[in-house]
Amino acid sequence: MSYASDTSSDQAQQLQRAALETSAAVLQRQRRLVQELAQAKATLDTVAQEQAHALSLLHSTLEASPDAVAAVDLSGKLIAYNQSYVQ
C-alpha cells in the first residue's frame, strides 16, 4: 500500500466518523424538539380546555340572569347577550 492510499483511507474514515457524529447530533436535537413540541401541545390542549370551561361558565351565568344583559367590545359592537335581552 502506498502513502497516498493510506491518507485517502484515513480521510474517508474521518469523513465517515464526522458524518456519523453529525447524524447523531441531528437525531438527538430532533428528539428534543419532538419532546418540546409534545409538551407545548399538551399545554395548549390544557389551556384550550380551561378556556372552553370558562366560556361555558360565562354563558351559563349570562343565561341564568333574569335581567337583560348585553356586552359590547371597545368599538361598541354587540358581542354577547342573553335571552332576556332579546325579549
PDB file of N, CA, C and O in Angstrom:
ATOM      1  N   MET A   1       0.837  -1.183   0.000  1.00  0.00           N
ATOM      2  CA  MET A   1       0.000   0.000   0.000  1.00  0.00           C
ATOM      3  C   MET A   1       0.874   1.235   0.000  1.00  0.00           C
ATOM      4  O   MET A   1       1.949   1.251   0.599  1.00  0.00           O
ATOM      5  N   SER A   2       0.410   2.258  -0.669  1.00  0.00           N
ATOM      6  CA  SER A   2       1.202   3.476  -0.754  1.00  0.00           C
ATOM      7  C   SER A   2       0.730   4.490   0.279  1.00  0.00           C
ATOM      8  O   SER A   2      -0.324   4.342   0.898  1.00  0.00           O
ATOM      9  N   TYR A   3       1.535   5.508   0.440  1.00  0.00           N
ATOM     10  CA  TYR A   3       1.219   6.568   1.385  1.00  0.00           C
ATOM     11  C   TYR A   3      -0.073   7.280   0.983  1.00  0.00           C
ATOM     12  O   TYR A   3      -0.901   7.591   1.839  1.00  0.00           O
ATOM     13  N   ALA A   4      -0.248   7.536  -0.308  1.00  0.00           N
ATOM     14  CA  ALA A   4      -1.448   8.230  -0.801  1.00  0.00           C
ATOM     15  C   ALA A   4      -2.696   7.419  -0.504  1.00  0.00           C
ATOM     16  O   ALA A   4      -3.740   7.975  -0.163  1.00  0.00           O
ATOM     17  N   SER A   5      -2.588   6.116  -0.632  1.00  0.00           N
ATOM     18  CA  SER A   5      -3.722   5.251  -0.365  1.00  0.00           C
ATOM     19  C   SER A   5      -4.081   5.266   1.116  1.00  0.00           C
ATOM     20  O   SER A   5      -5.259   5.276   1.474  1.00  0.00           O
ATOM     21  N   ASP A   6      -3.053   5.268   1.983  1.00  0.00           N
ATOM     22  CA  ASP A   6      -3.285   5.329   3.425  1.00  0.00           C
ATOM     23  C   ASP A   6      -3.942   6.645   3.816  1.00  0.00           C
ATOM     24  O   ASP A   6      -4.872   6.664   4.621  1.00  0.00           O
ATOM     25  N   THR A   7      -3.465   7.732   3.254  1.00  0.00           N
ATOM     26  CA  THR A   7      -4.008   9.056   3.543  1.00  0.00           C
ATOM     27  C   THR A   7      -5.455   9.151   3.073  1.00  0.00           C
ATOM     28  O   THR A   7      -6.305   9.699   3.774  1.00  0.00           O
ATOM     29  N   SER A   8      -5.729   8.627   1.910  1.00  0.00           N
ATOM     30  CA  SER A   8      -7.085   8.652   1.368  1.00  0.00           C
ATOM     31  C   SER A   8      -8.021   7.825   2.251  1.00  0.00           C
ATOM     32  O   SER A   8      -9.154   8.231   2.508  1.00  0.00           O
ATOM     33  N   SER A   9      -7.555   6.686   2.707  1.00  0.00           N
ATOM     34  CA  SER A   9      -8.346   5.831   3.589  1.00  0.00           C
ATOM     35  C   SER A   9      -8.599   6.517   4.932  1.00  0.00           C
ATOM     36  O   SER A   9      -9.706   6.446   5.466  1.00  0.00           O
ATOM     37  N   ASP A  10      -7.572   7.184   5.479  1.00  0.00           N
ATOM     38  CA  ASP A  10      -7.728   7.923   6.732  1.00  0.00           C
ATOM     39  C   ASP A  10      -8.735   9.054   6.585  1.00  0.00           C
ATOM     40  O   ASP A  10      -9.563   9.281   7.467  1.00  0.00           O
ATOM     41  N   GLN A  11      -8.656   9.756   5.468  1.00  0.00           N
ATOM     42  CA  GLN A  11      -9.586  10.855   5.226  1.00  0.00           C
ATOM     43  C   GLN A  11     -11.024  10.334   5.102  1.00  0.00           C
ATOM     44  O   GLN A  11     -11.961  10.952   5.607  1.00  0.00           O
ATOM     45  N   ALA A  12     -11.182   9.210   4.435  1.00  0.00           N
ATOM     46  CA  ALA A  12     -12.512   8.626   4.270  1.00  0.00           C
ATOM     47  C   ALA A  12     -13.069   8.216   5.636  1.00  0.00           C
ATOM     48  O   ALA A  12     -14.251   8.420   5.914  1.00  0.00           O
ATOM     49  N   GLN A  13     -12.226   7.644   6.476  1.00  0.00           N
ATOM     50  CA  GLN A  13     -12.670   7.257   7.813  1.00  0.00           C
ATOM     51  C   GLN A  13     -13.034   8.480   8.654  1.00  0.00           C
ATOM     52  O   GLN A  13     -14.017   8.465   9.395  1.00  0.00           O
ATOM     53  N   GLN A  14     -12.231   9.539   8.532  1.00  0.00           N
ATOM     54  CA  GLN A  14     -12.520  10.776   9.268  1.00  0.00           C
ATOM     55  C   GLN A  14     -13.842  11.377   8.800  1.00  0.00           C
ATOM     56  O   GLN A  14     -14.650  11.838   9.606  1.00  0.00           O
ATOM     57  N   LEU A  15     -14.045  11.362   7.497  1.00  0.00           N
ATOM     58  CA  LEU A  15     -15.298  11.890   6.959  1.00  0.00           C
ATOM     59  C   LEU A  15     -16.487  11.050   7.417  1.00  0.00           C
ATOM     60  O   LEU A  15     -17.537  11.588   7.766  1.00  0.00           O
ATOM     61  N   GLN A  16     -16.318   9.745   7.413  1.00  0.00           N
ATOM     62  CA  GLN A  16     -17.387   8.861   7.870  1.00  0.00           C
ATOM     63  C   GLN A  16     -17.681   9.090   9.346  1.00  0.00           C
ATOM     64  O   GLN A  16     -18.844   9.138   9.747  1.00  0.00           O
ATOM     65  N   ARG A  17     -16.643   9.232  10.151  1.00  0.00           N
ATOM     66  CA  ARG A  17     -16.815   9.484  11.584  1.00  0.00           C
ATOM     67  C   ARG A  17     -17.522  10.827  11.804  1.00  0.00           C
ATOM     68  O   ARG A  17     -18.429  10.930  12.630  1.00  0.00           O
ATOM     69  N   ALA A  18     -17.103  11.842  11.063  1.00  0.00           N
ATOM     70  CA  ALA A  18     -17.724  13.163  11.188  1.00  0.00           C
ATOM     71  C   ALA A  18     -19.197  13.111  10.775  1.00  0.00           C
ATOM     72  O   ALA A  18     -20.050  13.738  11.403  1.00  0.00           O
ATOM     73  N   ALA A  19     -19.485  12.358   9.715  1.00  0.00           N
ATOM     74  CA  ALA A  19     -20.876  12.225   9.258  1.00  0.00           C
ATOM     75  C   ALA A  19     -21.723  11.517  10.313  1.00  0.00           C
ATOM     76  O   ALA A  19     -22.862  11.912  10.560  1.00  0.00           O
ATOM     77  N   LEU A  20     -21.178  10.487  10.927  1.00  0.00           N
ATOM     78  CA  LEU A  20     -21.907   9.769  11.979  1.00  0.00           C
ATOM     79  C   LEU A  20     -22.142  10.653  13.200  1.00  0.00           C
ATOM     80  O   LEU A  20     -23.230  10.638  13.777  1.00  0.00           O
ATOM     81  N   GLU A  21     -21.142  11.412  13.591  1.00  0.00           N
ATOM     82  CA  GLU A  21     -21.292  12.317  14.736  1.00  0.00           C
ATOM     83  C   GLU A  21     -22.340  13.386  14.450  1.00  0.00           C
ATOM     84  O   GLU A  21     -23.157  13.718  15.308  1.00  0.00           O
ATOM     85  N   THR A  22     -22.304  13.920  13.230  1.00  0.00           N
ATOM     86  CA  THR A  22     -23.276  14.940  12.840  1.00  0.00           C
ATOM     87  C   THR A  22     -24.683  14.345  12.832  1.00  0.00           C
ATOM     88  O   THR A  22     -25.629  14.965  13.317  1.00  0.00           O
ATOM     89  N   SER A  23     -24.813  13.145  12.279  1.00  0.00           N
ATOM     90  CA  SER A  23     -26.117  12.480  12.244  1.00  0.00           C
ATOM     91  C   SER A  23     -26.641  12.239  13.649  1.00  0.00           C
ATOM     92  O   SER A  23     -27.822  12.453  13.924  1.00  0.00           O
ATOM     93  N   ALA A  24     -25.767  11.795  14.532  1.00  0.00           N
ATOM     94  CA  ALA A  24     -26.182  11.546  15.916  1.00  0.00           C
ATOM     95  C   ALA A  24     -26.628  12.832  16.589  1.00  0.00           C
ATOM     96  O   ALA A  24     -27.619  12.838  17.319  1.00  0.00           O
ATOM     97  N   ALA A  25     -25.906  13.923  16.349  1.00  0.00           N
ATOM     98  CA  ALA A  25     -26.274  15.206  16.951  1.00  0.00           C
ATOM     99  C   ALA A  25     -27.612  15.698  16.408  1.00  0.00           C
ATOM    100  O   ALA A  25     -28.441  16.220  17.154  1.00  0.00           O
ATOM    101  N   VAL A  26     -27.813  15.529  15.112  1.00  0.00           N
ATOM    102  CA  VAL A  26     -29.073  15.952  14.498  1.00  0.00           C
ATOM    103  C   VAL A  26     -30.228  15.119  15.047  1.00  0.00           C
ATOM    104  O   VAL A  26     -31.292  15.656  15.355  1.00  0.00           O
ATOM    105  N   LEU A  27     -30.022  13.820  15.169  1.00  0.00           N
ATOM    106  CA  LEU A  27     -31.061  12.943  15.700  1.00  0.00           C
ATOM    107  C   LEU A  27     -31.399  13.293  17.144  1.00  0.00           C
ATOM    108  O   LEU A  27     -32.571  13.311  17.522  1.00  0.00           O
ATOM    109  N   GLN A  28     -30.383  13.571  17.947  1.00  0.00           N
ATOM    110  CA  GLN A  28     -30.608  13.954  19.343  1.00  0.00           C
ATOM    111  C   GLN A  28     -31.401  15.259  19.422  1.00  0.00           C
ATOM    112  O   GLN A  28     -32.320  15.381  20.231  1.00  0.00           O
ATOM    113  N   ARG A  29     -31.047  16.222  18.592  1.00  0.00           N
ATOM    114  CA  ARG A  29     -31.761  17.506  18.577  1.00  0.00           C
ATOM    115  C   ARG A  29     -33.209  17.305  18.130  1.00  0.00           C
ATOM    116  O   ARG A  29     -34.129  17.920  18.667  1.00  0.00           O
ATOM    117  N   GLN A  30     -33.390  16.442  17.147  1.00  0.00           N
ATOM    118  CA  GLN A  30     -34.740  16.166  16.653  1.00  0.00           C
ATOM    119  C   GLN A  30     -35.592  15.551  17.761  1.00  0.00           C
ATOM    120  O   GLN A  30     -36.756  15.916  17.921  1.00  0.00           O
ATOM    121  N   ARG A  31     -35.029  14.635  18.515  1.00  0.00           N
ATOM    122  CA  ARG A  31     -35.775  14.008  19.617  1.00  0.00           C
ATOM    123  C   ARG A  31     -36.160  15.036  20.673  1.00  0.00           C
ATOM    124  O   ARG A  31     -37.273  15.008  21.198  1.00  0.00           O
ATOM    125  N   ARG A  32     -35.233  15.948  20.984  1.00  0.00           N
ATOM    126  CA  ARG A  32     -35.547  17.004  21.957  1.00  0.00           C
ATOM    127  C   ARG A  32     -36.668  17.897  21.451  1.00  0.00           C
ATOM    128  O   ARG A  32     -37.568  18.271  22.203  1.00  0.00           O
ATOM    129  N   LEU A  33     -36.604  18.238  20.161  1.00  0.00           N
ATOM    130  CA  LEU A  33     -37.650  19.094  19.595  1.00  0.00           C
ATOM    131  C   LEU A  33     -39.010  18.402  19.609  1.00  0.00           C
ATOM    132  O   LEU A  33     -40.029  19.041  19.872  1.00  0.00           O
ATOM    133  N   VAL A  34     -39.032  17.110  19.331  1.00  0.00           N
ATOM    134  CA  VAL A  34     -40.284  16.360  19.368  1.00  0.00           C
ATOM    135  C   VAL A  34     -40.851  16.373  20.786  1.00  0.00           C
ATOM    136  O   VAL A  34     -42.055  16.540  20.975  1.00  0.00           O
ATOM    137  N   GLN A  35     -39.983  16.197  21.777  1.00  0.00           N
ATOM    138  CA  GLN A  35     -40.438  16.250  23.169  1.00  0.00           C
ATOM    139  C   GLN A  35     -40.965  17.639  23.521  1.00  0.00           C
ATOM    140  O   GLN A  35     -41.996  17.762  24.182  1.00  0.00           O
ATOM    141  N   GLU A  36     -40.264  18.679  23.085  1.00  0.00           N
ATOM    142  CA  GLU A  36     -40.708  20.047  23.361  1.00  0.00           C
ATOM    143  C   GLU A  36     -42.047  20.333  22.692  1.00  0.00           C
ATOM    144  O   GLU A  36     -42.916  20.974  23.283  1.00  0.00           O
ATOM    145  N   LEU A  37     -42.214  19.858  21.457  1.00  0.00           N
ATOM    146  CA  LEU A  37     -43.480  20.060  20.752  1.00  0.00           C
ATOM    147  C   LEU A  37     -44.619  19.311  21.448  1.00  0.00           C
ATOM    148  O   LEU A  37     -45.733  19.824  21.546  1.00  0.00           O
ATOM    149  N   ALA A  38     -44.340  18.112  21.925  1.00  0.00           N
ATOM    150  CA  ALA A  38     -45.364  17.345  22.638  1.00  0.00           C
ATOM    151  C   ALA A  38     -45.782  18.073  23.915  1.00  0.00           C
ATOM    152  O   ALA A  38     -46.967  18.122  24.245  1.00  0.00           O
ATOM    153  N   GLN A  39     -44.813  18.635  24.630  1.00  0.00           N
ATOM    154  CA  GLN A  39     -45.120  19.383  25.850  1.00  0.00           C
ATOM    155  C   GLN A  39     -45.917  20.646  25.521  1.00  0.00           C
ATOM    156  O   GLN A  39     -46.872  20.982  26.220  1.00  0.00           O
ATOM    157  N   ALA A  40     -45.523  21.337  24.460  1.00  0.00           N
ATOM    158  CA  ALA A  40     -46.241  22.552  24.059  1.00  0.00           C
ATOM    159  C   ALA A  40     -47.677  22.217  23.668  1.00  0.00           C
ATOM    160  O   ALA A  40     -48.601  22.957  24.003  1.00  0.00           O
ATOM    161  N   LYS A  41     -47.866  21.103  22.959  1.00  0.00           N
ATOM    162  CA  LYS A  41     -49.212  20.691  22.566  1.00  0.00           C
ATOM    163  C   LYS A  41     -50.046  20.352  23.797  1.00  0.00           C
ATOM    164  O   LYS A  41     -51.215  20.728  23.875  1.00  0.00           O
ATOM    165  N   ALA A  42     -49.458  19.650  24.753  1.00  0.00           N
ATOM    166  CA  ALA A  42     -50.180  19.310  25.978  1.00  0.00           C
ATOM    167  C   ALA A  42     -50.602  20.573  26.726  1.00  0.00           C
ATOM    168  O   ALA A  42     -51.722  20.662  27.228  1.00  0.00           O
ATOM    169  N   THR A  43     -49.700  21.540  26.793  1.00  0.00           N
ATOM    170  CA  THR A  43     -50.009  22.814  27.451  1.00  0.00           C
ATOM    171  C   THR A  43     -51.120  23.542  26.710  1.00  0.00           C
ATOM    172  O   THR A  43     -52.044  24.072  27.326  1.00  0.00           O
ATOM    173  N   LEU A  44     -51.028  23.565  25.401  1.00  0.00           N
ATOM    174  CA  LEU A  44     -52.049  24.219  24.582  1.00  0.00           C
ATOM    175  C   LEU A  44     -53.407  23.542  24.742  1.00  0.00           C
ATOM    176  O   LEU A  44     -54.434  24.216  24.822  1.00  0.00           O
ATOM    177  N   ASP A  45     -53.413  22.217  24.787  1.00  0.00           N
ATOM    178  CA  ASP A  45     -54.666  21.485  24.996  1.00  0.00           C
ATOM    179  C   ASP A  45     -55.278  21.828  26.349  1.00  0.00           C
ATOM    180  O   ASP A  45     -56.490  22.015  26.455  1.00  0.00           O
ATOM    181  N   THR A  46     -54.447  21.910  27.379  1.00  0.00           N
ATOM    182  CA  THR A  46     -54.923  22.256  28.716  1.00  0.00           C
ATOM    183  C   THR A  46     -55.520  23.657  28.729  1.00  0.00           C
ATOM    184  O   THR A  46     -56.598  23.872  29.284  1.00  0.00           O
ATOM    185  N   VAL A  47     -54.828  24.599  28.125  1.00  0.00           N
ATOM    186  CA  VAL A  47     -55.325  25.979  28.071  1.00  0.00           C
ATOM    187  C   VAL A  47     -56.635  26.042  27.293  1.00  0.00           C
ATOM    188  O   VAL A  47     -57.556  26.753  27.693  1.00  0.00           O
ATOM    189  N   ALA A  48     -56.728  25.318  26.203  1.00  0.00           N
ATOM    190  CA  ALA A  48     -57.965  25.308  25.406  1.00  0.00           C
ATOM    191  C   ALA A  48     -59.128  24.749  26.219  1.00  0.00           C
ATOM    192  O   ALA A  48     -60.242  25.270  26.154  1.00  0.00           O
ATOM    193  N   GLN A  49     -58.871  23.688  26.983  1.00  0.00           N
ATOM    194  CA  GLN A  49     -59.927  23.126  27.837  1.00  0.00           C
ATOM    195  C   GLN A  49     -60.350  24.127  28.910  1.00  0.00           C
ATOM    196  O   GLN A  49     -61.538  24.277  29.193  1.00  0.00           O
ATOM    197  N   GLU A  50     -59.380  24.805  29.499  1.00  0.00           N
ATOM    198  CA  GLU A  50     -59.695  25.804  30.525  1.00  0.00           C
ATOM    199  C   GLU A  50     -60.507  26.947  29.929  1.00  0.00           C
ATOM    200  O   GLU A  50     -61.451  27.429  30.555  1.00  0.00           O
ATOM    201  N   GLN A  51     -60.149  27.382  28.732  1.00  0.00           N
ATOM    202  CA  GLN A  51     -60.904  28.455  28.082  1.00  0.00           C
ATOM    203  C   GLN A  51     -62.322  28.011  27.741  1.00  0.00           C
ATOM    204  O   GLN A  51     -63.273  28.774  27.913  1.00  0.00           O
ATOM    205  N   ALA A  52     -62.462  26.793  27.264  1.00  0.00           N
ATOM    206  CA  ALA A  52     -63.799  26.280  26.937  1.00  0.00           C
ATOM    207  C   ALA A  52     -64.668  26.211  28.189  1.00  0.00           C
ATOM    208  O   ALA A  52     -65.856  26.530  28.143  1.00  0.00           O
ATOM    209  N   HIS A  53     -64.078  25.797  29.297  1.00  0.00           N
ATOM    210  CA  HIS A  53     -64.819  25.738  30.558  1.00  0.00           C
ATOM    211  C   HIS A  53     -65.219  27.144  31.009  1.00  0.00           C
ATOM    212  O   HIS A  53     -66.353  27.369  31.432  1.00  0.00           O
ATOM    213  N   ALA A  54     -64.288  28.076  30.917  1.00  0.00           N
ATOM    214  CA  ALA A  54     -64.575  29.454  31.327  1.00  0.00           C
ATOM    215  C   ALA A  54     -65.675  30.058  30.452  1.00  0.00           C
ATOM    216  O   ALA A  54     -66.553  30.761  30.952  1.00  0.00           O
ATOM    217  N   LEU A  55     -65.626  29.785  29.165  1.00  0.00           N
ATOM    218  CA  LEU A  55     -66.647  30.305  28.257  1.00  0.00           C
ATOM    219  C   LEU A  55     -68.007  29.689  28.561  1.00  0.00           C
ATOM    220  O   LEU A  55     -69.028  30.375  28.525  1.00  0.00           O
ATOM    221  N   SER A  56     -68.017  28.402  28.858  1.00  0.00           N
ATOM    222  CA  SER A  56     -69.261  27.725  29.219  1.00  0.00           C
ATOM    223  C   SER A  56     -69.851  28.306  30.504  1.00  0.00           C
ATOM    224  O   SER A  56     -71.057  28.533  30.597  1.00  0.00           O
ATOM    225  N   LEU A  57     -68.998  28.539  31.478  1.00  0.00           N
ATOM    226  CA  LEU A  57     -69.432  29.133  32.740  1.00  0.00           C
ATOM    227  C   LEU A  57     -69.975  30.541  32.516  1.00  0.00           C
ATOM    228  O   LEU A  57     -71.004  30.910  33.082  1.00  0.00           O
ATOM    229  N   LEU A  58     -69.296  31.316  31.704  1.00  0.00           N
ATOM    230  CA  LEU A  58     -69.750  32.672  31.395  1.00  0.00           C
ATOM    231  C   LEU A  58     -71.113  32.638  30.699  1.00  0.00           C
ATOM    232  O   LEU A  58     -72.013  33.404  31.040  1.00  0.00           O
ATOM    233  N   HIS A  59     -71.250  31.755  29.736  1.00  0.00           N
ATOM    234  CA  HIS A  59     -72.516  31.652  29.013  1.00  0.00           C
ATOM    235  C   HIS A  59     -73.644  31.231  29.957  1.00  0.00           C
ATOM    236  O   HIS A  59     -74.739  31.791  29.898  1.00  0.00           O
ATOM    237  N   SER A  60     -73.389  30.261  30.816  1.00  0.00           N
ATOM    238  CA  SER A  60     -74.401  29.808  31.779  1.00  0.00           C
ATOM    239  C   SER A  60     -74.808  30.927  32.726  1.00  0.00           C
ATOM    240  O   SER A  60     -75.988  31.104  33.027  1.00  0.00           O
ATOM    241  N   THR A  61     -73.825  31.671  33.186  1.00  0.00           N
ATOM    242  CA  THR A  61     -74.098  32.788  34.095  1.00  0.00           C
ATOM    243  C   THR A  61     -74.925  33.861  33.400  1.00  0.00           C
ATOM    244  O   THR A  61     -75.867  34.407  33.973  1.00  0.00           O
ATOM    245  N   LEU A  62     -74.564  34.149  32.180  1.00  0.00           N
ATOM    246  CA  LEU A  62     -75.282  35.155  31.392  1.00  0.00           C
ATOM    247  C   LEU A  62     -76.740  34.733  31.188  1.00  0.00           C
ATOM    248  O   LEU A  62     -77.650  35.543  31.359  1.00  0.00           O
ATOM    249  N   GLU A  63     -76.957  33.482  30.828  1.00  0.00           N
ATOM    250  CA  GLU A  63     -78.314  32.999  30.582  1.00  0.00           C
ATOM    251  C   GLU A  63     -79.120  32.846  31.870  1.00  0.00           C
ATOM    252  O   GLU A  63     -80.348  32.909  31.827  1.00  0.00           O
ATOM    253  N   ALA A  64     -78.476  32.651  32.995  1.00  0.00           N
ATOM    254  CA  ALA A  64     -79.189  32.473  34.261  1.00  0.00           C
ATOM    255  C   ALA A  64     -79.752  33.788  34.801  1.00  0.00           C
ATOM    256  O   ALA A  64     -80.628  33.787  35.666  1.00  0.00           O
ATOM    257  N   SER A  65     -79.249  34.893  34.294  1.00  0.00           N
ATOM    258  CA  SER A  65     -79.720  36.183  34.797  1.00  0.00           C
ATOM    259  C   SER A  65     -81.121  36.488  34.251  1.00  0.00           C
ATOM    260  O   SER A  65     -81.367  36.369  33.051  1.00  0.00           O
ATOM    261  N   PRO A  66     -82.033  36.882  35.144  1.00  0.00           N
ATOM    262  CA  PRO A  66     -83.371  37.258  34.661  1.00  0.00           C
ATOM    263  C   PRO A  66     -83.365  38.627  33.981  1.00  0.00           C
ATOM    264  O   PRO A  66     -84.296  38.972  33.252  1.00  0.00           O
ATOM    265  N   ASP A  67     -82.317  39.395  34.224  1.00  0.00           N
ATOM    266  CA  ASP A  67     -82.213  40.724  33.615  1.00  0.00           C
ATOM    267  C   ASP A  67     -81.627  40.623  32.203  1.00  0.00           C
ATOM    268  O   ASP A  67     -80.901  39.686  31.874  1.00  0.00           O
ATOM    269  N   ALA A  68     -81.964  41.610  31.392  1.00  0.00           N
ATOM    270  CA  ALA A  68     -81.371  41.693  30.062  1.00  0.00           C
ATOM    271  C   ALA A  68     -79.909  42.108  30.217  1.00  0.00           C
ATOM    272  O   ALA A  68     -79.603  43.122  30.845  1.00  0.00           O
ATOM    273  N   VAL A  69     -79.024  41.320  29.644  1.00  0.00           N
ATOM    274  CA  VAL A  69     -77.591  41.598  29.746  1.00  0.00           C
ATOM    275  C   VAL A  69     -77.004  41.562  28.345  1.00  0.00           C
ATOM    276  O   VAL A  69     -77.256  40.641  27.567  1.00  0.00           O
ATOM    277  N   ALA A  70     -76.216  42.585  28.042  1.00  0.00           N
ATOM    278  CA  ALA A  70     -75.535  42.641  26.755  1.00  0.00           C
ATOM    279  C   ALA A  70     -74.097  43.095  26.991  1.00  0.00           C
ATOM    280  O   ALA A  70     -73.810  43.849  27.921  1.00  0.00           O
ATOM    281  N   ALA A  71     -73.212  42.625  26.140  1.00  0.00           N
ATOM    282  CA  ALA A  71     -71.804  43.026  26.225  1.00  0.00           C
ATOM    283  C   ALA A  71     -71.378  43.559  24.870  1.00  0.00           C
ATOM    284  O   ALA A  71     -71.732  43.010  23.827  1.00  0.00           O
ATOM    285  N   VAL A  72     -70.613  44.637  24.907  1.00  0.00           N
ATOM    286  CA  VAL A  72     -70.089  45.225  23.673  1.00  0.00           C
ATOM    287  C   VAL A  72     -68.565  45.295  23.754  1.00  0.00           C
ATOM    288  O   VAL A  72     -67.991  45.349  24.841  1.00  0.00           O
ATOM    289  N   ASP A  73     -67.922  45.292  22.589  1.00  0.00           N
ATOM    290  CA  ASP A  73     -66.470  45.433  22.587  1.00  0.00           C
ATOM    291  C   ASP A  73     -66.103  46.915  22.633  1.00  0.00           C
ATOM    292  O   ASP A  73     -66.987  47.765  22.741  1.00  0.00           O
ATOM    293  N   LEU A  74     -64.838  47.227  22.556  1.00  0.00           N
ATOM    294  CA  LEU A  74     -64.378  48.615  22.676  1.00  0.00           C
ATOM    295  C   LEU A  74     -64.902  49.529  21.574  1.00  0.00           C
ATOM    296  O   LEU A  74     -64.986  50.744  21.752  1.00  0.00           O
ATOM    297  N   SER A  75     -65.252  48.939  20.441  1.00  0.00           N
ATOM    298  CA  SER A  75     -65.786  49.762  19.352  1.00  0.00           C
ATOM    299  C   SER A  75     -67.304  49.886  19.413  1.00  0.00           C
ATOM    300  O   SER A  75     -67.908  50.524  18.551  1.00  0.00           O
ATOM    301  N   GLY A  76     -67.925  49.282  20.424  1.00  0.00           N
ATOM    302  CA  GLY A  76     -69.366  49.380  20.582  1.00  0.00           C
ATOM    303  C   GLY A  76     -70.137  48.267  19.897  1.00  0.00           C
ATOM    304  O   GLY A  76     -71.367  48.285  19.889  1.00  0.00           O
ATOM    305  N   LYS A  77     -69.450  47.314  19.333  1.00  0.00           N
ATOM    306  CA  LYS A  77     -70.118  46.206  18.644  1.00  0.00           C
ATOM    307  C   LYS A  77     -70.649  45.208  19.676  1.00  0.00           C
ATOM    308  O   LYS A  77     -69.939  44.809  20.599  1.00  0.00           O
ATOM    309  N   LEU A  78     -71.911  44.815  19.498  1.00  0.00           N
ATOM    310  CA  LEU A  78     -72.536  43.839  20.378  1.00  0.00           C
ATOM    311  C   LEU A  78     -71.856  42.486  20.180  1.00  0.00           C
ATOM    312  O   LEU A  78     -71.814  41.963  19.066  1.00  0.00           O
ATOM    313  N   ILE A  79     -71.325  41.924  21.268  1.00  0.00           N
ATOM    314  CA  ILE A  79     -70.591  40.655  21.146  1.00  0.00           C
ATOM    315  C   ILE A  79     -71.229  39.516  21.929  1.00  0.00           C
ATOM    316  O   ILE A  79     -70.945  38.349  21.656  1.00  0.00           O
ATOM    317  N   ALA A  80     -72.082  39.830  22.893  1.00  0.00           N
ATOM    318  CA  ALA A  80     -72.741  38.780  23.666  1.00  0.00           C
ATOM    319  C   ALA A  80     -74.001  39.344  24.298  1.00  0.00           C
ATOM    320  O   ALA A  80     -74.077  40.527  24.629  1.00  0.00           O
ATOM    321  N   TYR A  81     -74.983  38.472  24.457  1.00  0.00           N
ATOM    322  CA  TYR A  81     -76.227  38.885  25.113  1.00  0.00           C
ATOM    323  C   TYR A  81     -76.958  37.629  25.567  1.00  0.00           C
ATOM    324  O   TYR A  81     -76.677  36.521  25.109  1.00  0.00           O
ATOM    325  N   ASN A  82     -77.896  37.829  26.472  1.00  0.00           N
ATOM    326  CA  ASN A  82     -78.687  36.698  26.957  1.00  0.00           C
ATOM    327  C   ASN A  82     -80.082  36.717  26.325  1.00  0.00           C
ATOM    328  O   ASN A  82     -80.451  37.645  25.605  1.00  0.00           O
ATOM    329  N   GLN A  83     -80.836  35.665  26.620  1.00  0.00           N
ATOM    330  CA  GLN A  83     -82.175  35.543  26.039  1.00  0.00           C
ATOM    331  C   GLN A  83     -83.095  36.660  26.525  1.00  0.00           C
ATOM    332  O   GLN A  83     -83.960  37.112  25.775  1.00  0.00           O
ATOM    333  N   SER A  84     -82.923  37.111  27.761  1.00  0.00           N
ATOM    334  CA  SER A  84     -83.742  38.208  28.292  1.00  0.00           C
ATOM    335  C   SER A  84     -83.528  39.487  27.489  1.00  0.00           C
ATOM    336  O   SER A  84     -84.452  40.287  27.344  1.00  0.00           O
ATOM    337  N   TYR A  85     -82.358  39.682  26.984  1.00  0.00           N
ATOM    338  CA  TYR A  85     -82.040  40.866  26.171  1.00  0.00           C
ATOM    339  C   TYR A  85     -82.835  40.844  24.870  1.00  0.00           C
ATOM    340  O   TYR A  85     -83.275  41.888  24.388  1.00  0.00           O
ATOM    341  N   VAL A  86     -83.015  39.667  24.310  1.00  0.00           N
ATOM    342  CA  VAL A  86     -83.742  39.512  23.035  1.00  0.00           C
ATOM    343  C   VAL A  86     -85.218  39.783  23.220  1.00  0.00           C
ATOM    344  O   VAL A  86     -85.859  40.334  22.325  1.00  0.00           O
ATOM    345  N   GLN A  87     -85.773  39.409  24.363  1.00  0.00           N
ATOM    346  CA  GLN A  87     -87.223  39.555  24.592  1.00  0.00           C
ATOM    347  C   GLN A  87     -87.620  40.909  24.978  1.00  0.00           C
ATOM    348  O   GLN A  87     -88.804  41.167  25.199  1.00  0.00           O
TER     349      GLN A  87
END
